[in-house]
Amino acid sequence: QAFMKFIEDRYGKRKIGEILFKTRMKRDLFLAMEDVLGMDVERLDEEFRHYVMERCLPLYVELGHPSRDWRIIKEPDEEKYRYAPSLSPDGTMIAYYELHDGATSVKIMSAIDGREIKEAAKGGFTSKFETIYMTKGKISWSPDSRRIAFVSKSGGFDRIDVYDIKTGKLQNFTLRLDAVMEPSFSPDGRKIAFVGLKEGTTDVYILDLLNREVVKLTNDFYCEHFPEWLDGNHLVFAGSMGEEWDYQEERLYVVDLNGNELCLTAPLGKVKSLAVKDGKIYFVATRNGRECLYVYERDSLFLLLDLFEGITCVSCGGDYLVLSVFGTEGERFYLVKEEELERKKIPEIKEKERFIPVVMEIEDKGKPAPLAFTVDGIGGITYDTYSGLSQGVEVVMSDVLGNHQMYGYVNSMALYNYFYFRYFYLPRVIDWVFDIGRYAVMFPEYYSRTQDIFWSYELWLGGISAFLPLDRFRRFELGVLGIREKLNAEIYDYTTDEWYQVSGYPVYSYGFFPYLAFVFDNTYWGAWGPQAGMRGRVEYQTCVLGERFLEVYGIGADFRKYWHPGGNYIFAGRTYYECVWGRDAFYPYLGGTYTVRGYPDTLQASHIAGLNLEFRFSLIEYLRMGFPPVELHHLRSALFVDAGLAWDEWNNINKDNFIGSFGLEVRFWLGFAYLNLIFAKRFNLDGVEPGIYPDFYVGFPF
C-alpha cells in the first residue's frame, strides 16, 4: 500500500494501472516498473526509501518497538507463514497455524524452548481436512491444557475439531451453518462458544461437547467476533452494534447464558484479537491505522502497547502473554510478562476517530445485479511437435462472481478453419459444461496434368458434461460428445475452370460418445506451476452403435505427483496409460514432447503406457550482461527421465515396444508460456544410443 501511494504521489494514479497490466503480461514486477517508469529497480528503490523516511521517520521514532528483553519464541521463516499463536493455560505450550506449500497445519510447540512437539492437523490436501481456516480466527485451549479446538471444513460444511494433545484423538463437530469461526472453551471444558454465520448474519453460539447440542446465544443482524468466557455464566465479545452501525468501530459486550447483553466500552476501532485471564480482557484493536494492545480491567481501559510494527494477535496463559508481531520479515512470536509493559489509561472515547467506510447504494434492491463479463486472458500462438506452429485468437472470460466462464478459440487460414467455444455454468453444486466446435481443412492431390483432386474434411462437434464434486479434491464427470464428419472429394480442371464431383462422395459419418471420468486434484500451484500435491484422471469412453456411427472405445489414466523439498527445487512424476479399440479407432502415438522426449511419433499401438520423472530447479533467476546487452529472467530447468511402452497384444510384448530418454530441458518464460528447449539422449533395452536429440515446444510442462 505504501508503495502504491508512492507511485500515485510521484507519478500519478494511471501509472499504477499500467504497472499492474504490464506485470500481468510480463509476469515480472521489476520489468513492468522499468518499462512504465523508465528507471531501474535500484534507483526506484532508493527513491521509495527517501519517500518513506520523509513521511514515517518521525512516527518511527515516536512509537515503540519490541523490547530486547522480550523472549522470541518463534522467528519468521521465508517459506512458511505462521499465524495466531495461542498459549496454553499452564503456559507450557503454544498452538499456532502454519501455511506452507498450500497446506495449513495446526502445530504445537513448547513455550519453554520453542521446539515443535507435534502436528495436530494438516489441511488442504485430503478430504478429512479440506480446509483449515487460518484466517477465521484462533485456536482455543481447554482449561486443563490437554485439548485444543479449531475450525476446519469437510464434506461441504464447517466444523469444530477438538484434538487431544496426549492421545492424538480427534473429535469432529459438524455444524449446519454457513460459516463457523473463533471457538472458545468454557472454564469447565464441557462447552465451546463460537461465532456462527447463518443467512448473512453472525451470532454467538454455544456447543455442548457431551450431547452435541447447539444453542444460539445472540440474535441480531450485527457482527460479533472473538467470544471468550469471563466465567461459567458470562462471555465477552467484540461487536459493531448500536443505532449508528459501523463495521469499523467495535465495542466490547458481555452476554450471559440467557442472552442478556451489556455494553462495556465506547467504540474502540476494529478489534483483531481478544483473550481473557483472571477477569482481565486483553485485545488488539486498530486505531489511527495501527494495531495496539489494550487491557480492560475493573471498568477501566488501558493502553499496553503502541508499536510501529503491527500486533496481529494476543493470547495469555500462565504468567505470560504471547504476542504475534508483524515486521518486515514476517510474523514473530514473543513471550511477554504484563509487568514489563507500561499501562496508559485511556479516557472514554466520546467521538469516533475512524476512517469513513465506502457504502454502496443500490437504487432498486429488487433487481439482481446485471451479468457482466471481463476478459481474463488473450492468447493463441502455440507450437508443439505434433501440430507445429499455430496462430489464432484465444479468449477467456468470466463474470465477477465466477458463476459463468467462457472460452473461445478461432483460427482461420486459406485451407484451414477451426473454432471452438466452451461455456461453464458454475453457480450450483453441479457444474455444467457446454461445448461446440467446427474443424475444416482442404488439401489438394495431383490427379492429372490439368486437374487436381481437392479433398475436404469437415468435423462438427457438440457436447454437454456435468461435474459432480464429492469434496474439494474429488469429482465425477459425466458427459456425452456428438460429432458429424464429412469427407468430400472434387476435381478441379485448370483449363475449363470447372469443378467436378467425385463419384461416391461426400461421405458422412456420425459419432455419439458418452464418457465417465473420475478426477482427483489437490495440487498447490506456485508462481511457475504445481509444486506440491497430486492430481489424476481416470476416464472410460463408450459409443452408441449404428450403421453410420463410428465405433470407438477408450480407457485412459493419468496421474501426476509433485514434491517440494524447499527452495526452488521440485520433484515431479507422471505415469499414464491409454487404450483405444473399435472398428474406427485411431491408435495413439508414443514419442514426442508430452510422452517420451527426444523422439518423433515413433510407436503407434492400441495400448501405450509411460513414466516421466523430473527434477526441476532454477538455473538462472536474473542475469544481466554488459556485452552483449542480454538479460535473462526466470530461467527454469529440469533433469528428466522418460520411458514408454506401446503394444497391441498383451502376449506379444518385446523389447522393440520400449523406448526411453533422459536429458535436460531448459525453460524460458515468454510472458504467456514457456519456450522449452529439450536436449535428450535416447536409450532402449539394448543400451544408450549415440548422439543428442534436440527439440522444442511452447507450452507448459506436466
C-alpha positions in Angstrom: 0.0 0.0 0.0 2.8 2.4 0.8 4.5 1.7 -2.5 1.3 2.3 -4.4 0.8 5.5 -2.5 4.3 6.5 -3.5 3.6 5.8 -7.2 0.4 7.8 -7.0 2.0 10.8 -5.4 5.1 10.8 -7.5 3.8 9.7 -10.9 0.0 9.7 -10.8 -2.7 7.1 -10.4 -2.7 6.0 -14.0 0.8 4.6 -13.6 -0.5 2.0 -11.1 -2.8 0.6 -13.6 -0.1 0.5 -16.3 2.3 -1.3 -13.9 -0.3 -4.0 -13.0 -1.2 -4.5 -16.7 2.5 -4.9 -17.6 3.1 -7.2 -14.7 0.3 -9.5 -15.9 1.8 -9.6 -19.4 5.4 -10.0 -18.5 5.0 -12.0 -15.3 7.7 -9.8 -13.7 7.0 -6.8 -11.5 10.5 -5.4 -11.8 10.4 -5.4 -15.6 7.0 -3.9 -15.6 8.1 -1.0 -13.4 11.2 -0.4 -15.6 9.0 -0.2 -18.7 6.4 2.1 -17.2 8.6 4.4 -15.1 11.7 4.4 -17.2 14.2 3.6 -14.4 15.9 0.5 -13.0 14.9 -1.2 -9.7 17.8 0.1 -7.8 17.0 3.8 -8.5 13.3 3.2 -7.8 14.1 1.5 -4.5 16.3 4.5 -3.5 13.5 7.0 -4.3 11.0 4.9 -2.4 13.2 4.7 0.7 13.6 8.5 0.7 9.8 8.9 0.3 9.1 6.6 3.3 11.7 8.2 5.5 10.4 11.7 4.8 6.9 10.7 6.0 7.4 7.9 8.5 10.6 8.5 10.3 9.1 10.9 12.9 6.4 8.3 13.7 9.0 5.5 13.7 11.0 7.4 16.4 7.9 8.4 18.4 6.3 4.9 18.6 7.6 1.9 20.5 9.3 -1.3 19.2 9.6 -4.8 20.5 11.9 -4.8 23.6 15.1 -6.7 23.5 14.1 -8.2 26.9 11.1 -9.9 25.3 11.7 -13.6 24.6 11.4 -14.5 20.9 9.8 -17.9 20.8 9.4 -18.2 17.0 11.3 -16.4 14.3 9.9 -15.7 10.8 10.5 -18.2 8.0 10.9 -17.2 4.3 8.9 -20.3 3.1 6.4 -20.6 5.9 3.8 -18.2 7.3 2.8 -18.6 10.9 -0.2 -17.0 12.5 -2.5 -16.8 15.6 -0.3 -18.3 18.4 -2.4 -19.5 21.3 -0.7 -20.0 24.7 -1.9 -23.0 26.9 -3.4 -22.1 30.3 -0.5 -23.6 32.1 1.9 -21.6 29.9 4.0 -24.5 28.7 2.8 -24.9 25.1 1.8 -22.7 22.1 -0.6 -23.8 19.3 -0.4 -21.9 16.0 -1.2 -22.1 12.3 1.4 -22.7 9.7 1.0 -22.2 5.9 3.5 -23.9 3.7 3.1 -25.1 0.1 -0.7 -24.5 0.1 -1.2 -26.6 3.2 -2.4 -25.1 6.5 -1.3 -27.0 9.6 -2.1 -26.8 13.2 1.1 -27.2 15.2 2.0 -27.5 18.9 5.4 -26.1 20.1 7.0 -25.8 23.5 6.7 -22.3 25.1 9.9 -23.1 27.1 12.4 -23.9 24.4 10.5 -23.3 21.1 10.8 -26.9 19.8 8.0 -28.4 17.8 6.1 -31.0 19.8 3.6 -32.3 17.1 1.4 -31.5 14.2 -2.2 -31.8 15.2 -3.7 -31.5 11.8 -2.9 -30.6 8.2 -5.4 -29.3 5.7 -5.6 -28.6 2.1 -4.7 -32.0 0.6 -7.2 -34.6 1.8 -11.0 -34.8 2.3 -10.5 -35.2 6.0 -9.4 -31.6 6.2 -10.4 -29.9 3.0 -9.5 -26.6 4.6 -8.2 -25.4 8.0 -9.3 -21.8 8.5 -6.2 -19.9 9.5 -7.8 -16.5 8.9 -11.1 -17.3 10.6 -9.6 -16.9 14.0 -7.9 -18.7 16.7 -7.0 -22.0 18.4 -8.6 -22.4 21.8 -7.2 -24.5 24.7 -9.2 -26.4 27.2 -8.6 -25.4 30.9 -6.5 -28.5 31.6 -4.2 -27.7 28.7 -4.9 -31.1 27.2 -7.1 -30.3 24.2 -7.3 -27.7 21.5 -10.2 -26.6 19.4 -10.0 -25.1 15.9 -12.2 -24.7 12.8 -12.0 -26.7 9.6 -14.1 -27.7 6.6 -15.0 -31.2 5.4 -17.9 -32.6 3.3 -19.1 -29.1 2.4 -19.7 -27.9 6.0 -17.6 -26.0 8.6 -16.9 -27.9 11.8 -15.2 -27.6 15.1 -12.4 -30.1 15.7 -11.2 -31.0 19.2 -7.8 -32.6 19.3 -6.3 -34.4 22.4 -2.6 -33.5 22.7 -1.6 -36.6 24.6 -3.7 -39.3 22.8 -3.9 -37.8 19.4 -7.7 -38.4 19.3 -9.7 -36.1 17.2 -13.4 -35.3 17.6 -15.4 -33.6 14.9 -18.5 -31.5 15.4 -20.1 -30.7 12.1 -22.3 -27.6 12.3 -25.0 -26.9 9.7 -24.1 -23.2 9.4 -22.9 -21.2 6.6 -19.6 -20.5 8.4 -18.1 -21.2 11.8 -15.4 -19.0 13.5 -13.4 -18.5 16.6 -14.1 -21.3 19.1 -13.5 -20.8 22.8 -13.5 -23.5 25.6 -15.7 -22.9 28.7 -14.0 -22.8 32.1 -15.2 -26.4 32.8 -14.1 -27.7 29.4 -17.6 -29.0 28.6 -18.8 -26.4 26.2 -17.4 -24.3 23.3 -18.6 -20.8 22.4 -18.1 -19.8 18.8 -19.3 -17.3 16.1 -21.7 -18.8 13.5 -22.9 -17.3 10.2 -26.4 -18.1 9.1 -28.3 -16.4 6.3 -25.9 -13.5 6.2 -25.8 -12.6 9.9 -23.3 -13.7 12.6 -24.3 -14.6 16.2 -22.7 -16.2 19.2 -23.5 -19.9 19.7 -22.6 -22.5 22.4 -21.8 -26.1 21.6 -22.3 -28.8 24.3 -19.5 -31.3 23.8 -21.4 -34.1 25.6 -24.7 -34.1 23.8 -23.6 -32.1 20.7 -26.5 -29.6 21.2 -26.0 -26.1 19.8 -27.7 -23.1 21.4 -27.9 -19.7 19.8 -27.0 -17.1 22.4 -27.4 -13.8 20.5 -30.0 -13.0 17.8 -29.4 -9.8 15.8 -28.1 -8.6 12.5 -24.9 -7.1 13.9 -21.4 -8.5 13.7 -19.9 -10.4 16.7 -16.3 -11.5 17.0 -13.9 -13.4 19.3 -16.2 -14.7 22.1 -14.3 -15.5 25.3 -15.6 -16.8 28.7 -15.3 -14.4 31.6 -16.6 -17.1 33.9 -19.0 -20.1 33.7 -22.0 -17.9 33.1 -20.8 -14.9 31.1 -19.0 -14.3 27.8 -17.3 -11.2 26.4 -17.1 -10.5 22.7 -16.4 -7.7 20.3 -19.2 -6.3 18.1 -20.4 -3.4 16.0 -23.9 -2.6 17.3 -25.9 0.5 18.0 -28.1 2.9 16.1 -25.2 4.2 14.0 -23.9 0.9 12.8 -20.2 1.0 11.6 -18.2 -2.2 10.9 -15.0 -0.2 11.5 -16.0 0.7 15.1 -16.5 -2.1 17.6 -17.2 -2.2 21.3 -16.8 -4.9 24.0 -20.0 -6.6 25.1 -20.9 -9.1 27.9 -23.7 -11.6 27.4 -25.0 -14.1 29.9 -26.3 -17.6 29.1 -29.8 -16.2 28.9 -28.8 -13.8 26.1 -28.9 -10.6 28.1 -26.3 -8.2 26.7 -24.4 -5.3 28.3 -22.1 -2.9 26.5 -18.7 -2.4 28.3 -16.9 0.2 26.3 -17.2 3.1 23.9 -16.1 2.5 20.2 -12.6 1.0 20.1 -11.9 0.7 16.4 -11.6 -2.7 14.7 -10.9 -5.5 17.2 -8.4 -8.1 15.7 -7.8 -10.4 18.7 -9.2 -11.0 22.2 -8.1 -13.0 25.2 -9.3 -13.3 28.9 -7.3 -14.2 32.0 -8.4 -13.7 35.6 -11.1 -11.2 34.7 -8.8 -9.1 32.5 -9.7 -8.6 28.9 -6.8 -8.3 26.6 -7.4 -7.3 23.0 -5.8 -5.9 19.9 -7.7 -3.0 18.1 -6.9 -0.8 15.2 -7.0 2.9 15.8 -5.3 5.6 13.8 -4.2 2.9 11.3 -2.2 1.0 13.9 -2.8 -2.3 15.8 -2.5 -1.5 19.5 -2.7 -3.8 22.6 -5.2 -2.9 25.3 -6.4 -4.3 28.6 -9.9 -3.8 30.1 -10.0 -4.3 33.9 -12.5 -3.1 36.6 -14.3 -0.7 34.2 -11.1 0.9 33.1 -9.3 0.8 29.7 -5.5 0.8 29.5 -3.2 1.0 26.5 -0.3 -1.5 26.9 1.5 -1.3 23.6 1.5 1.0 20.6 4.2 -0.4 18.3 5.4 0.8 14.9 5.2 -2.8 13.9 1.8 -4.3 13.8 0.4 -6.5 16.6 -1.8 -9.2 15.0 -2.7 -11.5 17.9 -2.6 -11.8 21.7 -3.1 -14.8 23.9 -2.5 -15.4 27.6 -1.6 -18.4 29.8 0.5 -19.0 32.9 2.3 -15.8 33.8 2.8 -14.7 30.2 1.2 -13.1 27.2 2.2 -14.3 23.7 2.2 -11.6 21.0 2.4 -12.0 17.3 4.1 -9.0 15.8 4.3 -8.5 12.1 7.5 -6.9 10.9 9.4 -6.6 7.7 10.5 -10.2 7.8 7.1 -11.7 8.8 5.3 -12.8 11.9 7.5 -13.1 15.1 6.1 -14.7 18.3 7.1 -13.0 21.6 6.6 -14.2 25.2 6.0 -11.1 27.5 5.0 -10.6 31.1 2.4 -7.9 31.6 4.5 -6.4 34.4 7.1 -5.5 31.7 4.5 -3.3 29.9 3.7 0.2 30.8 0.0 1.0 31.3 -1.6 4.1 30.0 -5.2 4.8 31.0 -7.5 5.6 28.1 -10.4 8.0 28.8 -13.8 7.2 27.4 -13.9 7.9 23.7 -16.7 10.3 23.0 -16.2 11.0 19.3 -15.3 8.4 16.7 -11.8 8.5 15.3 -12.2 6.4 12.3 -11.8 6.1 8.5 -15.1 6.8 6.6 -16.2 3.4 5.1 -17.4 3.3 1.5 -21.0 2.3 1.3 -22.5 1.0 -1.9 -26.1 2.3 -2.6 -28.3 0.2 -4.8 -31.4 2.1 -6.0 -33.5 -0.9 -6.9 -32.9 -3.7 -4.4 -35.4 -6.0 -6.1 -33.3 -6.4 -9.3 -30.4 -8.7 -9.4 -27.1 -7.3 -10.4 -26.6 -7.4 -14.2 -24.3 -10.1 -15.6 -21.1 -8.5 -16.7 -18.1 -10.4 -18.2 -14.5 -9.3 -18.2 -11.6 -10.6 -20.2 -9.3 -12.9 -18.1 -6.8 -13.7 -20.8 -6.0 -13.4 -24.5 -3.6 -15.6 -26.5 -3.4 -18.0 -29.3 0.1 -18.6 -30.7 1.4 -22.2 -29.9 3.9 -24.6 -31.2 4.5 -28.3 -30.4 6.0 -31.3 -32.1 2.6 -32.7 -33.1 0.9 -29.7 -34.8 3.8 -27.2 -35.3 3.1 -23.5 -35.3 -0.5 -22.5 -34.8 -1.8 -18.9 -34.9 -5.3 -17.9 -33.7 -7.2 -15.9 -31.3 -7.9 -17.3 -27.8 -10.1 -15.5 -25.3 -11.0 -16.5 -21.7 -13.8 -14.5 -20.0 -15.7 -14.7 -16.7 -18.2 -12.8 -14.6 -17.3 -11.1 -11.3 -18.6 -13.8 -9.1 -17.1 -16.7 -11.1 -20.5 -18.2 -11.8 -20.1 -18.1 -15.6 -16.9 -18.7 -17.6 -16.4 -18.8 -21.3 -13.5 -20.0 -23.5 -13.3 -19.3 -27.3 -10.7 -20.1 -29.9 -10.7 -19.1 -33.6 -8.1 -20.0 -36.2 -8.8 -19.4 -39.9 -6.4 -19.6 -42.8 -6.7 -20.3 -46.6 -7.1 -24.1 -46.4 -7.8 -24.4 -42.7 -10.6 -23.3 -40.4 -11.2 -24.0 -36.8 -13.3 -22.6 -34.0 -14.2 -23.9 -30.5 -16.4 -22.5 -27.8 -16.9 -23.8 -24.2 -19.2 -22.4 -21.6 -19.1 -23.2 -17.9 -22.3 -22.7 -15.7 -21.0 -22.8 -12.1 -23.4 -21.3 -9.6 -24.8 -24.6 -8.4 -23.2 -27.7 -6.7 -23.2 -29.5 -10.1 -21.2 -27.7 -12.7 -22.4 -27.8 -16.3 -20.2 -27.5 -19.3 -21.3 -27.0 -22.9 -19.1 -27.4 -26.0 -19.5 -26.6 -29.7 -16.8 -26.5 -32.4 -16.0 -26.9 -36.1 -12.9 -28.1 -37.8 -12.4 -27.9 -41.6 -9.4 -28.5 -43.8 -8.8 -28.8 -47.5 -5.7 -30.2 -49.3 -5.0 -30.8 -53.0 -3.7 -34.0 -54.6 -2.3 -34.4 -58.0 -4.7 -36.1 -60.5 -3.5 -35.2 -64.0 -1.5 -32.6 -65.9 -4.6 -30.3 -66.0 -6.5 -31.5 -63.0 -6.2 -31.8 -59.2 -8.3 -33.6 -56.6 -9.2 -31.4 -53.7 -10.0 -33.3 -50.6 -12.1 -31.5 -47.9 -12.8 -32.7 -44.4 -15.3 -31.1 -42.0 -16.0 -32.0 -38.4 -18.8 -30.5 -36.2 -18.9 -31.4 -32.6 -21.1 -30.6 -29.6 -21.1 -31.8 -26.1 -22.6 -31.4 -22.6 -21.0 -32.5 -19.4 -21.9 -32.5 -15.7 -19.2 -32.2 -13.0 -20.4 -33.6 -9.7 -18.0 -32.7 -6.8 -17.6 -35.2 -3.9 -15.5 -32.8 -2.0 -12.9 -30.1 -2.6 -10.5 -32.5 -4.3 -12.6 -35.2 -6.0 -15.3 -35.1 -8.6 -17.1 -37.3 -11.2 -17.6 -36.1 -14.7 -20.4 -37.5 -16.8 -20.9 -36.3 -20.4 -21.6 -37.0 -24.0 -19.9 -35.8 -27.2 -21.6 -35.8 -30.5 -19.8 -35.4 -33.9 -20.6 -35.3 -37.6 -17.8 -35.9 -40.1 -18.0 -35.1 -43.8 -15.3 -36.2 -46.3 -15.7 -34.8 -49.8 -13.6 -35.0 -53.0 -13.9 -32.7 -56.0 -11.8 -32.4 -59.2 -10.8 -29.0 -60.5 -9.9 -28.6 -64.1 -7.5 -25.7 -64.7 -8.2 -25.5 -68.4 -12.0 -25.1 -68.1 -12.1 -23.6 -64.6 -14.8 -26.0 -63.6 -15.4 -28.4 -60.6 -16.5 -32.0 -60.9 -17.9 -34.1 -58.0 -16.0 -37.4 -57.4 -18.4 -40.3 -57.5 -19.2 -41.8 -54.1 -18.6 -38.5 -52.3 -19.4 -36.8 -50.0 -19.3 -39.5 -47.2 -20.9 -38.7 -43.9 -20.3 -40.4 -40.6 -21.5 -39.7 -37.1 -20.4 -40.4 -33.6 -22.1 -40.3 -30.2 -19.6 -40.9 -27.3 -20.8 -40.9 -23.7 -18.0 -40.8 -21.1 -17.5 -41.2 -17.4 -14.4 -39.8 -15.6 -13.1 -39.5 -12.0 -10.8 -36.6 -11.2 -8.6 -36.0 -8.1 -6.6 -32.8 -7.7 -5.1 -31.4 -4.5 -2.1 -29.7 -6.1 -0.7 -26.4 -4.8 0.4 -24.0 -7.6 3.3 -21.7 -7.2 4.4 -18.9 -9.5 5.8 -21.4 -12.0 3.4 -24.3 -11.9 2.4 -27.1 -9.5 4.9 -27.6 -6.7 3.1 -29.9 -4.2 0.3 -32.4 -4.1 -1.2 -34.9 -6.6 -3.7 -34.9 -9.5 -5.0 -37.6 -11.6 -7.8 -38.6 -14.0 -9.3 -41.9 -15.0 -11.8 -42.0 -17.9 -13.9 -44.5 -19.8 -15.4 -43.7 -23.2 -18.0 -45.8 -25.0 -20.1 -45.2 -28.1 -23.6 -45.6 -29.5 -23.6 -48.2 -32.3 -25.3 -47.8 -35.6 -24.9 -48.4 -39.3 -23.4 -44.9 -40.0 -22.0 -44.4 -36.5 -18.3 -44.5 -35.5 -17.3 -47.4 -33.3 -14.6 -46.2 -30.9 -14.0 -47.2 -27.2 -11.3 -45.9 -24.9 -9.8 -46.0 -21.4 -7.3 -43.5 -20.1 -5.5 -42.8 -16.9 -3.0 -40.0 -16.0 -1.5 -39.5 -12.5 0.9 -36.7 -11.5 2.7 -36.1 -8.2 4.8 -33.2 -7.0 7.2 -32.8 -4.1 8.7 -29.5 -2.8 11.7 -30.2 -0.6 12.4 -26.5 -0.2 13.9 -23.6 -2.1 13.4 -23.6 -5.9 13.6 -27.4 -6.1 10.7 -29.5 -7.2 10.4 -33.3 -7.9 7.7 -34.2 -10.4 6.5 -37.6 -11.5 3.9 -38.7 -14.0 2.5 -42.0 -15.1 -0.1 -42.6 -17.8 -1.9 -45.3 -19.7 -4.2 -45.2 -22.8 -6.1 -47.9 -24.6 -8.3 -47.5 -27.7 -10.2 -50.1 -29.6 -13.1 -50.5 -32.0 -13.7 -50.6 -35.8 -12.9 -46.9 -36.4 -10.3 -46.4 -33.6 -7.3 -44.2 -34.3 -4.4 -45.6 -32.2 -2.3 -43.2 -30.1 1.3 -42.5 -30.6 4.2 -42.9 -28.2 7.0 -40.4 -28.5 7.1 -36.6 -28.6 7.3 -33.7 -26.1 4.5 -34.9 -23.9 5.3 -38.6 -23.7 8.9 -39.6 -24.4 11.1 -36.7 -25.3 13.8 -36.9 -27.9 11.6 -39.0 -30.3 9.1 -38.1 -33.0 5.8 -40.1 -33.1 7.8 -43.3 -33.0 5.4 -46.1 -31.9 1.7 -46.3 -32.6 -0.4 -49.0 -30.9 -3.7 -49.7 -29.3 -2.0 -49.6 -25.8 0.5 -47.1 -24.6 1.9 -46.5 -21.1 4.7 -44.4 -19.8 6.6 -42.8 -16.9 8.0 -39.2 -16.7 10.3 -38.1 -13.9 11.7 -34.6 -13.4 13.9 -32.7 -11.0 13.0 -29.1 -11.6 15.2 -26.2 -10.4 16.0 -22.6 -11.1 19.0 -22.3 -13.4 19.2 -18.5 -13.6 16.9 -16.2 -11.6 18.3 -13.0 -13.1 21.3 -12.4 -15.4 22.2 -9.1 -17.0 25.2 -8.8 -19.3 27.0 -5.7 -20.4 28.0 -7.0 -23.7 26.2 -8.4 -25.5 23.3 -6.5 -23.8 21.3 -9.6 -22.8 19.0 -10.0 -19.8 17.7 -13.4 -18.7 14.9 -13.8 -16.2 13.4 -16.9 -14.5 15.4 -19.4 -16.5 14.0 -22.7 -15.2 15.4 -26.1 -16.0 14.7 -29.8 -15.4 16.6 -33.0 -15.5 14.3 -35.7 -16.9 13.9 -39.4 -17.5 11.2 -40.7 -19.8 10.2 -44.3 -20.5 7.3 -45.7 -22.5 5.8 -48.9 -23.8 3.5 -49.4 -26.8 1.8 -52.7 -27.8 -1.2 -54.3 -29.4 -1.3 -57.7 -27.9 -0.6 -58.5 -24.2 1.1 -61.8 -25.1 3.3 -60.2 -27.7 5.3 -57.6 -25.8 9.0 -57.5 -26.6 12.0 -55.1 -26.3 11.0 -53.4 -29.6 7.9 -52.0 -27.8 10.0 -50.0 -25.4 11.7 -46.6 -25.8 13.3 -44.2 -23.3 15.2 -41.0 -22.9 17.0 -38.8 -20.4 18.4 -35.3 -20.6 17.9 -31.6 -19.8 15.0 -29.3 -20.5 15.6 -25.6 -20.3 12.6 -23.3 -20.0 12.4 -19.6 -20.9 9.4 -17.6 -19.8 8.0 -15.7 -22.8 5.3 -13.7 -20.8 2.4 -16.0 -21.8 4.0 -19.5 -21.8 7.4 -21.3 -21.6 9.8 -21.8 -24.5 11.1 -25.3 -23.7 14.4 -26.5 -25.2 15.0 -30.2 -25.0 18.3 -32.0 -25.1 17.7 -35.7 -24.9 19.7 -38.9 -25.0 17.8 -42.0 -26.3 18.0 -45.4 -24.7 16.3 -48.8 -25.0 16.8 -52.2 -23.5 19.9 -52.7 -25.6 21.6 -49.6 -24.2 22.1 -45.9 -24.8 22.1 -44.6 -28.3 24.8 -42.2 -29.5 24.1 -38.6 -30.2 21.9 -35.8 -28.6 18.5 -35.2 -30.0 17.3 -31.6 -29.6 13.6 -30.5 -29.7 11.5 -27.6 -28.5 7.9 -26.6 -27.8 6.0 -23.6 -26.5 3.7 -24.5 -23.6 3.7 -25.8 -20.1 5.3 -28.9 -18.5 3.2 -31.6 -17.0 
